Amino acid sequence: MPTLMVLSQMNGDWSDVDVQELLGKVAQHLSVGRAFGTAYEKDGSLVIPVALVAGGGGGGEGASGSPTTGATVDGGHAHASDAESSSGSGGGLGGLVMPVGVYVVKDERVRWVPAVNANLVIVVTFLTIRLIARARRKSHRHAS
């Protein structure tokens, strides 16, 4: 099975790709294990990781062509145009694995410990402040 690096260097020759195996590798990478690892025991507690895992993909192929034949004139030069056709295909995959938190099980009690992404909190806070400031400016303009 070619790796993703090899696939990117194949210059469009995808004939050796086993689609089922490729999708299997994608599924391996879009798992809880990619965000946290497997469940483990620490200090007498069982830690169970939880993650948001999402992925998608798409692909297609098509053909196009010129329905007319004959000569065309472009800037005084005649060009013969036959029924030219072209075809192509393509596809893509995308995925997201984001840690959400862990369940900690100890002495038959379960406790949820959320994962805090400081970067996400900062970006959302900044965007919220910017949105509020923009709304206030807009309301002051309309009030005048």
N, CA, C and O of each residue as an XYZ file, in Angstrom:
576
protein
N       0.849     -1.194      0.000
C       0.000      0.000      0.000
C       0.879      1.236      0.000
O       1.712      1.389      0.893
N       0.719      2.132     -0.985
C       1.508      3.356     -1.002
C       1.106      4.283      0.147
O      -0.066      4.367      0.512
N       2.091      4.970      0.703
C       1.804      5.943      1.750
C       1.273      7.216      1.115
O       1.315      7.379     -0.105
N       0.762      8.134      1.966
C       0.248      9.398      1.442
C       1.348     10.195      0.769
O       1.076     10.897     -0.205
N       2.590     10.113      1.255
C       3.708     10.813      0.634
C       3.942     10.289     -0.780
O       4.134     11.066     -1.715
N       3.923      8.969     -0.929
C       4.107      8.362     -2.248
C       2.954      8.744     -3.161
O       3.167      9.027     -4.340
N       1.732      8.755     -2.630
C       0.575      9.115     -3.445
C       0.691     10.537     -3.961
O       0.305     10.811     -5.097
N       1.216     11.448     -3.150
C       1.325     12.830     -3.588
C       2.376     12.988     -4.682
O       2.351     13.973     -5.420
N       3.296     12.037     -4.797
C       4.349     12.119     -5.803
C       4.018     11.309     -7.050
O       4.848     11.215     -7.954
N       2.835     10.727     -7.120
C       2.492      9.845     -8.229
C       2.059     10.591     -9.478
O       1.825      9.963    -10.511
N       1.945     11.905     -9.418
C       1.561     12.714    -10.576
C       0.290     12.228    -11.250
O       0.225     12.148    -12.476
N      -0.713     11.906    -10.459
C      -2.012     11.559    -11.018
C      -2.189     10.097    -11.350
O      -3.287      9.714    -11.755
N      -1.173      9.245    -11.205
C      -1.325      7.826    -11.488
C      -1.797      7.122    -10.228
O      -0.994      6.759     -9.369
N      -3.098      6.933    -10.126
C      -3.701      6.349     -8.932
C      -4.111      4.897     -9.175
O      -4.906      4.349     -8.411
N      -3.583      4.267    -10.221
C      -4.031      2.922    -10.565
C      -3.600      1.872     -9.544
O      -4.230      0.818     -9.456
N      -2.548      2.130     -8.772
C      -2.068      1.151     -7.797
C      -2.677      1.323     -6.420
O      -2.271      0.632     -5.486
N      -3.638      2.222     -6.262
C      -4.199      2.522     -4.951
C      -5.334      1.553     -4.636
O      -6.276      1.415     -5.417
N      -5.240      0.887     -3.498
C      -6.320      0.047     -2.998
C      -7.206      0.940     -2.130
O      -6.825      1.300     -1.017
N      -8.363      1.288     -2.626
C      -9.240      2.244     -1.964
C      -9.655      1.761     -0.584
O      -9.683      2.551      0.359
N      -9.975      0.494     -0.447
C     -10.395     -0.036      0.856
C      -9.281      0.098      1.888
O      -9.535      0.460      3.037
N      -8.053     -0.193      1.483
C      -6.926     -0.083      2.412
C      -6.660      1.377      2.768
O      -6.350      1.685      3.919
N      -6.779      2.276      1.795
C      -6.596      3.699      2.051
C      -7.648      4.216      3.031
O      -7.325      4.957      3.960
N      -8.901      3.826      2.824
C      -9.966      4.243      3.739
C      -9.769      3.633      5.121
O     -10.109      4.260      6.124
N      -9.232      2.435      5.187
C      -8.932      1.816      6.472
C      -7.878      2.613      7.237
O      -7.987      2.786      8.451
N      -6.864      3.095      6.531
C      -5.834      3.913      7.172
C      -6.399      5.251      7.628
O      -6.021      5.755      8.686
N      -7.297      5.828      6.843
C      -7.945      7.080      7.250
C      -8.751      6.852      8.520
O      -8.721      7.674      9.436
N      -9.470      5.738      8.574
C     -10.271      5.430      9.769
C      -9.383      5.247     10.991
O      -9.776      5.625     12.095
N      -8.192      4.674     10.819
C      -7.263      4.528     11.937
C      -6.831      5.897     12.467
O      -6.668      6.074     13.674
N      -6.649      6.849     11.577
C      -6.184      8.169     11.980
C      -7.302      9.029     12.551
O      -7.030      9.981     13.283
N      -8.537      8.719     12.235
C      -9.673      9.466     12.773
C     -10.277      8.683     13.927
O     -11.419      8.228     13.849
N      -9.514      8.530     14.987
C      -9.987      7.744     16.127
C      -9.623      8.438     17.421
O      -8.810      9.363     17.443
N     -10.234      7.980     18.498
C      -9.941      8.521     19.827
C      -8.458      8.356     20.139
O      -7.849      9.230     20.757
N      -7.890      7.260     19.721
C      -6.489      7.006     19.972
C      -5.575      8.085     19.417
O      -4.497      8.315     19.963
N      -5.980      8.748     18.349
C      -5.178      9.825     17.776
C      -5.193     11.068     18.654
O      -4.243     11.850     18.630
N      -6.252     11.262     19.423
C      -6.341     12.463     20.254
C      -5.774     12.242     21.657
O      -5.078     13.110     22.183
N      -6.058     11.107     22.258
C      -5.687     10.863     23.648
C      -4.840      9.614     23.858
O      -3.985      9.596     24.743
N      -5.051      8.616     23.099
C      -4.453      7.319     23.383
C      -5.518      6.389     23.930
O      -6.690      6.753     24.023
N      -5.108      5.206     24.285
C      -6.066      4.222     24.788
C      -6.338      4.452     26.271
O      -5.589      5.151     26.953
N      -7.414      3.857     26.753
C      -7.761      3.966     28.176
C      -6.637      3.343     29.002
O      -6.018      2.361     28.593
N      -6.388      3.929     30.163
C      -5.298      3.444     30.999
C      -5.652      3.622     32.473
O      -6.606      4.316     32.822
N      -4.857      2.976     33.330
C      -5.081      3.067     34.764
C      -3.969      3.903     35.386
O      -2.793      3.731     35.064
N      -4.360      4.817     36.287
C      -3.385      5.669     36.969
C      -3.847      5.911     38.406
O      -4.983      6.326     38.632
N      -2.981      5.654     39.361
C      -3.273      5.863     40.783
C      -4.576      5.193     41.211
O      -5.340      5.760     41.993
N      -4.824      4.014     40.712
C      -6.031      3.283     41.077
C      -7.286      3.752     40.369
O      -8.381      3.288     40.686
N      -7.151      4.675     39.403
C      -8.296      5.180     38.635
C      -8.189      4.719     37.189
O      -7.090      4.626     36.641
N      -9.321      4.435     36.579
C      -9.372      4.123     35.158
C      -9.684      5.411     34.410
O     -10.693      6.062     34.680
N      -8.826      5.776     33.477
C      -9.001      7.005     32.690
C      -9.455      6.598     31.293
O      -8.767      5.851     30.598
N     -10.632      7.103     30.888
C     -11.213      6.772     29.583
C     -11.257      8.039     28.739
O     -12.015      8.960     29.044
N     -10.449      8.093     27.677
C     -10.411      9.291     26.841
C     -11.658      9.434     25.966
O     -12.256      8.445     25.541
N     -12.030     10.680     25.710
C     -13.173     10.996     24.852
C     -12.726     12.070     23.864
O     -12.059     13.031     24.248
N     -13.090     11.909     22.603
C     -12.701     12.872     21.582
C     -13.834     13.091     20.594
O     -14.682     12.223     20.394
N     -13.831     14.262     19.984
C     -14.721     14.552     18.862
C     -13.975     14.112     17.610
O     -12.887     14.611     17.321
N     -14.555     13.187     16.878
C     -13.926     12.664     15.681
C     -14.880     12.867     14.524
O     -16.013     12.385     14.557
N     -14.432     13.577     13.500
C     -15.276     13.827     12.329
C     -14.420     13.727     11.075
O     -13.238     14.071     11.086
N     -15.016     13.264     10.021
C     -14.289     13.156      8.759
C     -15.247     13.115      7.595
O     -16.438     12.845      7.750
N     -14.714     13.383      6.451
C     -15.537     13.347      5.258
C     -14.668     13.276      4.025
O     -13.460     13.504      4.083
N     -15.269     12.972      2.961
C     -14.527     12.881      1.710
C     -15.479     12.921      0.535
O     -16.695     12.806      0.687
N     -14.917     13.082     -0.597
C     -15.732     13.118     -1.800
C     -14.859     12.935     -3.031
O     -13.635     13.054     -2.973
N     -15.491     12.657     -4.100
C     -14.759     12.468     -5.341
C     -15.717     12.473     -6.509
O     -16.936     12.432     -6.343
N     -15.149     12.523     -7.670
C     -15.988     12.505     -8.857
C     -15.155     12.511    -10.109
O     -13.930     12.626    -10.079
N     -15.856     12.385    -11.204
C     -15.201     12.443    -12.497
C     -16.185     13.009    -13.506
O     -17.398     12.988    -13.293
N     -15.658     13.502    -14.580
C     -16.529     14.068    -15.592
C     -15.786     14.281    -16.895
O     -14.562     14.173    -16.969
N     -16.555     14.584    -17.903
C     -15.998     14.836    -19.227
C     -16.700     16.040    -19.819
O     -17.869     16.302    -19.535
N     -15.970     16.764    -20.643
C     -16.562     17.901    -21.343
C     -16.028     17.905    -22.759
O     -14.991     17.312    -23.053
N     -16.744     18.575    -23.619
C     -16.298     18.642    -24.994
C     -17.026     19.726    -25.741
O     -18.012     20.279    -25.255
N     -16.545     20.025    -26.905
C     -17.163     21.028    -27.756
C     -18.130     20.327    -28.697
O     -17.726     19.433    -29.441
N     -19.417     20.723    -28.677
C     -20.391     20.020    -29.510
C     -20.313     20.389    -30.990
O     -20.933     19.720    -31.817
N     -19.576     21.425    -31.338
C     -19.537     21.862    -32.738
C     -18.179     21.577    -33.340
O     -17.169     21.499    -32.640
N     -18.177     21.423    -34.651
C     -16.918     21.289    -35.387
C     -16.910     22.357    -36.442
O     -17.960     22.883    -36.811
N     -15.732     22.684    -36.933
C     -15.622     23.694    -37.961
C     -14.469     24.618    -37.670
O     -13.641     24.343    -36.801
N     -14.416     25.706    -38.391
C     -13.321     26.648    -38.249
C     -13.814     27.888    -37.525
O     -14.945     28.331    -37.724
N     -12.968     28.430    -36.700
C     -13.267     29.672    -36.017
C     -12.212     30.690    -36.395
O     -11.077     30.336    -36.713
N     -12.587     31.939    -36.358
C     -11.656     33.004    -36.703
C     -11.362     33.777    -35.438
O     -12.273     34.242    -34.753
N     -10.083     33.909    -35.133
C      -9.647     34.620    -33.941
C      -8.565     35.601    -34.355
O      -7.433     35.197    -34.622
N      -8.892     36.875    -34.411
C      -7.904     37.886    -34.776
C      -7.405     37.718    -36.202
O      -6.248     38.025    -36.486
N      -8.239     37.245    -37.091
C      -7.850     37.081    -38.478
C      -7.204     35.744    -38.781
O      -6.909     35.458    -39.942
N      -6.978     34.923    -37.778
C      -6.372     33.611    -37.982
C      -7.446     32.540    -37.874
O      -8.238     32.535    -36.932
N      -7.467     31.644    -38.834
C      -8.443     30.560    -38.806
C      -7.884     29.398    -37.999
O      -6.716     29.036    -38.137
N      -8.737     28.816    -37.149
C      -8.357     27.656    -36.353
C      -9.357     26.552    -36.620
O     -10.566     26.775    -36.553
N      -8.869     25.378    -36.918
C      -9.754     24.232    -37.088
C     -10.048     23.668    -35.702
O      -9.132     23.390    -34.929
N     -11.330     23.502    -35.396
C     -11.681     22.942    -34.090
C     -12.502     21.687    -34.280
O     -13.639     21.740    -34.749
N     -11.937     20.586    -33.924
C     -12.649     19.309    -33.961
C     -13.405     19.150    -32.648
O     -13.257     19.951    -31.725
N     -14.192     18.132    -32.587
C     -14.932     17.857    -31.358
C     -13.921     17.406    -30.300
O     -13.676     16.212    -30.123
N     -13.342     18.383    -29.607
C     -12.353     18.065    -28.587
C     -13.068     17.772    -27.278
O     -14.034     18.443    -26.915
N     -12.582     16.772    -26.588
C     -13.171     16.471    -25.289
C     -12.047     16.274    -24.280
O     -10.921     15.908    -24.616
N     -12.398     16.526    -23.066
C     -11.435     16.305    -21.992
C     -12.178     15.658    -20.830
O     -13.392     15.798    -20.681
N     -11.435     14.973    -20.044
C     -12.051     14.348    -18.882
C     -11.107     14.484    -17.700
O      -9.914     14.744    -17.855
N     -11.670     14.303    -16.528
C     -10.854     14.400    -15.332
C     -11.558     13.771    -14.146
O     -12.757     13.495    -14.176
N     -10.795     13.559    -13.130
C     -11.359     13.017    -11.911
C     -10.568     13.548    -10.729
O      -9.435     14.007    -10.877
N     -11.172     13.481     -9.571
C     -10.489     13.971     -8.385
C     -11.229     13.566     -7.125
O     -12.350     13.059     -7.166
N     -10.584     13.799     -6.038
C     -11.199     13.454     -4.766
C     -10.414     14.064     -3.628
O      -9.319     14.595     -3.815
N     -10.983     13.978     -2.466
C     -10.297     14.509     -1.300
C     -10.881     13.968     -0.017
O     -12.023     13.513      0.028
N     -10.074     14.028      1.022
C     -10.485     13.566      2.338
C     -10.104     14.630      3.356
O      -9.128     15.360      3.178
N     -10.871     14.705      4.400
C     -10.536     15.617      5.483
C     -10.999     15.032      6.797
O     -11.960     14.264      6.854
N     -10.309     15.404      7.839
C     -10.694     14.868      9.125
C     -10.308     15.786     10.263
O      -9.444     16.654     10.134
N     -10.976     15.567     11.378
C     -10.738     16.353     12.575
C     -10.839     15.424     13.774
O     -11.822     14.700     13.929
N      -9.827     15.450     14.611
C      -9.862     14.730     15.885
C      -9.518     15.762     16.948
O      -8.407     16.291     16.977
N     -10.481     16.043     17.822
C     -10.273     17.068     18.836
C     -10.589     16.490     20.207
O     -11.688     15.984     20.433
N      -9.620     16.565     21.132
C      -9.884     16.043     22.470
C     -11.003     16.807     23.158
O     -11.049     18.036     23.102
N     -11.896     16.085     23.800
C     -13.016     16.695     24.509
C     -12.809     16.587     26.019
O     -13.123     17.523     26.755
N     -12.288     15.461     26.480
C     -12.043     15.280     27.907
C     -11.856     13.816     28.229
O     -11.692     12.981     27.339
N     -11.884     13.516     29.523
C     -11.744     12.131     29.956
C     -12.755     11.832     31.055
O     -13.158     12.712     31.815
N     -13.153     10.568     31.114
C     -13.909     10.062     32.251
C     -12.904      9.398     33.179
O     -12.086      8.586     32.745
N     -12.970      9.743     34.446
C     -12.114      9.118     35.450
C     -13.007      8.266     36.346
O     -13.918      8.780     36.995
N     -12.740      6.956     36.379
C     -13.527      6.022     37.175
C     -12.673      5.585     38.361
O     -11.592      5.022     38.188
N     -13.181      5.855     39.583
C     -12.465      5.449     40.795
C     -13.495      5.103     41.872
O     -14.412      5.877     42.146
N     -13.326      3.940     42.467
C     -14.222      3.485     43.530
C     -15.690      3.542     43.111
O     -16.535      4.013     43.872
N     -15.992      3.069     41.915
C     -17.349      3.021     41.372
C     -17.969      4.399     41.174
O     -19.186      4.505     41.019
N     -17.167      5.449     41.177
C     -17.652      6.810     40.899
C     -17.023      7.277     39.599
O     -15.843      7.038     39.339
N     -17.827      7.944     38.790
C     -17.352      8.440     37.500
C     -17.331      9.963     37.549
O     -18.300     10.602     37.958
N     -16.202     10.530     37.122
C     -16.050     11.984     37.111
C     -15.618     12.412     35.712
O     -14.765     11.771     35.098
N     -16.208     13.492     35.210
C     -15.865     14.035     33.899
C     -14.831     15.143     34.076
O     -15.026     16.054     34.880
N     -13.749     15.066     33.339
C     -12.711     16.104     33.353
C     -12.572     16.618     31.923
O     -12.015     15.931     31.067
N     -13.080     17.837     31.659
C     -13.015     18.353     30.285
C     -11.595     18.756     29.890
O     -10.795     19.175     30.726
N     -11.310     18.623     28.627
C     -10.041     19.105     28.071
C     -10.249     20.552     27.667
O     -11.217     20.877     26.979
N      -9.359     21.406     28.086
C      -9.479     22.828     27.763
C      -8.422     23.171     26.727
O      -7.225     23.017     26.969
N      -8.877     23.636     25.573
C      -7.981     24.079     24.510
C      -7.820     25.585     24.660
O      -8.696     26.345     24.247
N      -6.709     26.023     25.247
C      -6.500     27.447     25.524
C      -6.521     28.276     24.244
O      -7.055     29.386     24.243
N      -5.960     27.770     23.169
C      -5.960     28.519     21.907
C      -7.381     28.762     21.414
O      -7.712     29.862     20.972
N      -8.217     27.733     21.490
C      -9.599     27.879     21.053
C     -10.346     28.880     21.927
O     -11.118     29.694     21.421
N     -10.119     28.823     23.233
C     -10.768     29.761     24.151
C     -10.346     31.199     23.821
O     -11.186     32.099     23.812
N      -9.075     31.418     23.556
C      -8.572     32.760     23.227
C      -9.185     33.262     21.923
O      -9.628     34.409     21.852
N      -9.217     32.433     20.906
C      -9.766     32.850     19.606
C     -11.255     33.157     19.719
O     -11.714     34.170     19.190
N     -12.012     32.308     20.395
C     -13.452     32.538     20.544
C     -13.702     33.805     21.356
O     -14.598     34.579     21.021
N     -12.928     34.031     22.415
C     -13.065     35.253     23.217
C     -12.776     36.480     22.374
O     -13.530     37.452     22.419
N     -11.705     36.449     21.611
C     -11.354     37.576     20.742
C     -12.459     37.862     19.724
O     -12.852     39.012     19.531
N     -12.951     36.819     19.082
C     -14.003     37.012     18.083
C     -15.291     37.528     18.712
O     -15.991     38.335     18.100
N     -15.615     37.081     19.915
C     -16.815     37.555     20.613
C     -16.683     39.033     20.954
O     -17.616     39.806     20.737
N     -15.529     39.430     21.486
C     -15.294     40.849     21.810
C     -15.359     41.692     20.557
O     -15.944     42.775     20.576
N     -14.783     41.230     19.483
C     -14.812     41.974     18.216
C     -16.242     42.119     17.689
O     -16.624     43.180     17.195
N     -17.014     41.062     17.797
C     -18.396     41.098     17.341
C     -19.215     42.082     18.168
O     -20.011     42.845     17.621
N     -19.019     42.066     19.498
C     -19.741     43.005     20.370
C     -19.341     44.440     20.054
O     -20.200     45.318     19.976
N     -18.040     44.691     19.871
C     -17.566     46.048     19.555
C     -18.141     46.526     18.229
O     -18.547     47.681     18.109
N     -18.178     45.663     17.252
C     -18.723     46.034     15.930
C     -20.217     46.343     16.038
O     -20.700     47.292     15.421
N     -20.949     45.543     16.823
C     -22.385     45.779     16.983
C     -22.634     47.101     17.697
O     -23.560     47.830     17.341
N     -21.817     47.420     18.704
C     -21.974     48.698     19.415
C     -21.688     49.882     18.502
O     -22.415     50.875     18.531
N     -20.629     49.790     17.687
C     -20.330     50.871     16.745
C     -21.478     51.079     15.766
O     -21.854     52.209     15.454
N     -22.022     49.969     15.291
C     -23.124     50.049     14.341
C     -24.355     50.685     14.984
O     -25.037     51.493     14.353
N     -24.645     50.322     16.242
C     -25.810     50.877     16.904
C     -25.615     52.356     17.227
O     -26.586     53.111     17.207
N     -24.385     52.794     17.525
C     -24.114     54.224     17.770
C     -24.268     55.031     16.481
O     -24.736     56.168     16.522
N     -23.883     54.462     15.348
C     -24.036     55.165     14.065
C     -25.512     55.354     13.711
O     -25.916     56.416     13.236
N     -26.309     54.311     13.948
C     -27.731     54.388     13.605
C     -28.493     55.254     14.593
O     -29.535     55.807     14.239
N     -28.004     55.388     15.822
C     -28.674     56.220     16.839
C     -28.440     57.696     16.573
O     -29.252     58.521     16.990
N     -27.367     58.055     15.897
C     -27.051     59.471     15.643
C     -27.881     60.057     14.549
O     -27.730     61.234     14.222
